[in-house]
Amino acid sequence: MKQLEGEQTLMRIIFGESDHCGGRPLLDVLLELLRQEGFAGATALKGVAGFGAHSVLHTDKLLRFSADLPVVVEVVDNNDKVEAILPRLEPMLQGGIVTLERARVIHYQPGDKARR
């Protein structure tokens, strides 16, 4: 079982849900890569609205439905592991932003569910 405690790094990857990499949804590619590389975990969040560098508003409102809502993937792990994966992420991203910040882990304990 992986132990995470104390100061770690939070990596946040933000992109559009329509982004692809190698013909596959970028979200799927990122989660697969992070899991294969042994990261402690990753969480994907789908935004209800947002805009990026081109200031085009994407929203889930019925009259202005967008097929490119923002997606945020958050990962917490040690800084060395996060820094090592960054060069592999850059060619996958056509747009979006990657941010890093310090995070103090208070509690990290995998549940009892068997890994699939």
VENMO-V24877 format. One record per residue. PHI is phi in whole degrees, 0 to 359 (* if undefined). Layout:
phi
PHI
PHI
This chain:
phi
*
287
256
229
204
74
285
227
242
261
253
240
246
240
204
271
296
273
293
233
216
61
81
243
303
303
304
297
297
296
298
297
298
299
292
298
277
78
294
298
168
212
234
253
237
257
281
267
194
174
214
239
301
267
59
273
280
247
217
262
297
304
282
231
300
246
267
226
293
289
236
240
250
248
224
239
198
289
300
299
294
295
299
292
275
305
298
279
282
307
291
280
265
277
203
95
211
238
236
233
208
286
222
263
278
266
214
216
213
300
287
275
296
290
289
274
